[in-house]
Amino acid sequence: MHQNIIPMLGAGTFRLKEQEAYQSVEMSLEAGYRHIDTAQIYDNESEVGKAIADSGIKRDDIFLVTKVWMSNFPRDRFRKSVEESLQKLRTQSVDLLLIHWPLRDDNPPMADYLESLKQVQEAGLTKHIGVSNFTVSQLEQAIDILGKDQILTNQIEVHPYLRNKKVTDCCQQNNIIVTAYMPFAYGKVLSDPLIQKIAQNHDATAAQVVLAWEREHGFVTIPSSTKRKNLDSNLLSKNVHLSANEVSEIDGLNQGFRLADPDFAPDWDI
Ligand SMILES: NC(=O)c1ccc[n+]([C@@H]2O[C@H](COP(=O)([O-])OP(=O)(O)OC[C@H]3O[C@@H](n4cnc5c(N)ncnc54)[C@H](OP(=O)(O)O)[C@@H]3O)[C@@H](O)[C@H]2O)c1
């Protein structure tokens, strides 16, 4: 089983550059986060690596995730790019390496870049492998290529305005952990009246309610923050327990509202 491998709450680093990235990771680790999410395209792996090294926390105690960018999918670039990431991250291996986005034009084909992913795992450059932004049909294809129980997670956008049920159900049926990115829809869901009402009833913040909702569904989640106060209070979401009725009320907010939808995105499951 794949449960309990990834710490349920991690710290995201998208958009954070240079000193802001360093400080966010530094504060996250001080606050108690032990799961850090970065990517080659975020252009902050060096700062993430330095913050981890400076923290004095044993590398083994941190679950570190990075993602291979699409331009590095060709065979002659894949491994080299991962080696560069490891160098920037100041580590021999990451805990989880993800394919950041599937390719719309299948060039190179999925079998090709998933084979490269498997090879870097076999070479010890990553403990686990996974994917991100994969749809149901792409997950099925990936399972056909890699075999069952090889994909640890599918990292996808999930928040109260985008429940993303088809693909999250597919993940859970196939023993693939859902990692929910943009849990706050970059802040938009935090002013929702229903979420605020539930927060008031629990004497909690809207952000804590959203993180508790993700957890009640069994989803790992990776909010980002540049503020120690928010990082601390997000961690305390572990003390917020929602009733089944509250979870389904929040499910009812779904409106298919998607933030991460670049022109290279796949044809999403609706
Ligand atoms: N795989 C992918 O393609 C993909 C795509 C997008 C994102 N991601 C990952 O998912 C992570 C999270 O997504 P995201 O950073 O875009 O969006 P997010 O986590 O939904 O929102 C981040 C925003 O929420 C605010 N915030 C955090 N905690 C708060 C709190 N307690 N109260 C009020 N506001 C709060 C932050 O502001 P402050 O800084 O002021 O706290 C920041 O503006 C990324 O950092 C990245 O690691 C992955």
The ligand as an SDF file (V2000), in Angstrom:
LIG
                    3D

 48 52  0  0  0  0  0  0  0  0999 V2000
    2.2460   20.2730  -10.4340 N   0  0  0  0  0  0  0  0  0  0  0  0
    1.8480   21.4350  -10.8700 C   0  0  0  0  0  0  0  0  0  0  0  0
    1.6600   21.6470  -12.0790 O   0  0  0  0  0  0  0  0  0  0  0  0
    1.5940   22.5470   -9.8810 C   0  0  0  0  0  0  0  0  0  0  0  0
    0.8960   23.6930  -10.2900 C   0  0  0  0  0  0  0  0  0  0  0  0
    0.6780   24.6920   -9.3490 C   0  0  0  0  0  0  0  0  0  0  0  0
    1.1310   24.5380   -8.0360 C   0  0  0  0  0  0  0  0  0  0  0  0
    1.8330   23.4150   -7.6800 N   0  0  0  0  0  0  0  0  0  0  0  0
    2.3680   23.2490   -6.3100 C   0  0  0  0  0  0  0  0  0  0  0  0
    1.3400   23.5140   -5.3810 O   0  0  0  0  0  0  0  0  0  0  0  0
    1.7770   24.5170   -4.4620 C   0  0  0  0  0  0  0  0  0  0  0  0
    0.5990   25.3230   -3.9510 C   0  0  0  0  0  0  0  0  0  0  0  0
   -0.0270   26.0700   -4.9600 O   0  0  0  0  0  0  0  0  0  0  0  0
    0.0210   27.6720   -5.0160 P   0  0  0  0  0  0  0  0  0  0  0  0
    1.1920   28.1250   -4.2270 O   0  0  0  0  0  0  0  0  0  0  0  0
   -0.0420   28.0610   -6.4370 O   0  0  0  0  0  0  0  0  0  0  0  0
   -1.3620   28.1050   -4.3930 O   0  0  0  0  0  0  0  0  0  0  0  0
   -2.0690   27.9380   -2.9510 P   0  0  0  0  0  0  0  0  0  0  0  0
   -1.2400   27.1330   -2.0410 O   0  0  0  0  0  0  0  0  0  0  0  0
   -3.4830   27.5510   -3.2220 O   0  0  0  0  0  0  0  0  0  0  0  0
   -2.1110   29.4430   -2.4630 O   0  0  0  0  0  0  0  0  0  0  0  0
   -0.9780   30.1380   -2.0470 C   0  0  0  0  0  0  0  0  0  0  0  0
   -1.4750   31.4900   -1.5640 C   0  0  0  0  0  0  0  0  0  0  0  0
   -2.2300   31.2810   -0.3590 O   0  0  0  0  0  0  0  0  0  0  0  0
   -1.7950   32.2000    0.6220 C   0  0  0  0  0  0  0  0  0  0  0  0
   -1.9170   31.5570    1.9410 N   0  0  0  0  0  0  0  0  0  0  0  0
   -1.2400   30.4640    2.3960 C   0  0  0  0  0  0  0  0  0  0  0  0
   -1.6550   30.1590    3.6520 N   0  0  0  0  0  0  0  0  0  0  0  0
   -2.5930   31.0770    3.9860 C   0  0  0  0  0  0  0  0  0  0  0  0
   -3.3790   31.2900    5.1390 C   0  0  0  0  0  0  0  0  0  0  0  0
   -3.2890   30.4890    6.1990 N   0  0  0  0  0  0  0  0  0  0  0  0
   -4.2510   32.3330    5.1430 N   0  0  0  0  0  0  0  0  0  0  0  0
   -4.3500   33.1520    4.0730 C   0  0  0  0  0  0  0  0  0  0  0  0
   -3.6490   32.9970    2.9390 N   0  0  0  0  0  0  0  0  0  0  0  0
   -2.7650   31.9630    2.8980 C   0  0  0  0  0  0  0  0  0  0  0  0
   -0.3600   32.5370    0.2800 C   0  0  0  0  0  0  0  0  0  0  0  0
   -0.0830   33.8430    0.7010 O   0  0  0  0  0  0  0  0  0  0  0  0
    1.0630   34.1740    1.8000 P   0  0  0  0  0  0  0  0  0  0  0  0
    2.3590   33.9190    1.1290 O   0  0  0  0  0  0  0  0  0  0  0  0
    0.7900   35.6210    2.0700 O   0  0  0  0  0  0  0  0  0  0  0  0
    0.8090   33.2960    2.9930 O   0  0  0  0  0  0  0  0  0  0  0  0
   -0.3600   32.4520   -1.2490 C   0  0  0  0  0  0  0  0  0  0  0  0
   -0.7270   33.6910   -1.8090 O   0  0  0  0  0  0  0  0  0  0  0  0
    2.7760   25.3180   -5.2790 C   0  0  0  0  0  0  0  0  0  0  0  0
    3.5730   26.1440   -4.4570 O   0  0  0  0  0  0  0  0  0  0  0  0
    3.5060   24.2350   -6.0000 C   0  0  0  0  0  0  0  0  0  0  0  0
    4.4870   23.6460   -5.1520 O   0  0  0  0  0  0  0  0  0  0  0  0
    2.0470   22.4270   -8.5730 C   0  0  0  0  0  0  0  0  0  0  0  0
  1  2  1  0
  2  3  2  0
  2  4  1  0
  4  5  1  0
  4 48  2  0
  5  6  2  0
  6  7  1  0
  7  8  2  0
  8  9  1  0
  8 48  1  0
  9 10  1  0
  9 46  1  0
 10 11  1  0
 11 12  1  0
 11 44  1  0
 12 13  1  0
 13 14  1  0
 14 15  2  0
 14 16  1  0
 14 17  1  0
 17 18  1  0
 18 19  2  0
 18 20  1  0
 18 21  1  0
 21 22  1  0
 22 23  1  0
 23 24  1  0
 23 42  1  0
 24 25  1  0
 25 26  1  0
 25 36  1  0
 26 27  1  0
 26 35  1  0
 27 28  2  0
 28 29  1  0
 29 30  1  0
 29 35  2  0
 30 31  1  0
 30 32  2  0
 32 33  1  0
 33 34  2  0
 34 35  1  0
 36 37  1  0
 36 42  1  0
 37 38  1  0
 38 39  2  0
 38 40  1  0
 38 41  1  0
 42 43  1  0
 44 45  1  0
 44 46  1  0
 46 47  1  0
M  CHG  2   8   1  16  -1
M  END
$$$$
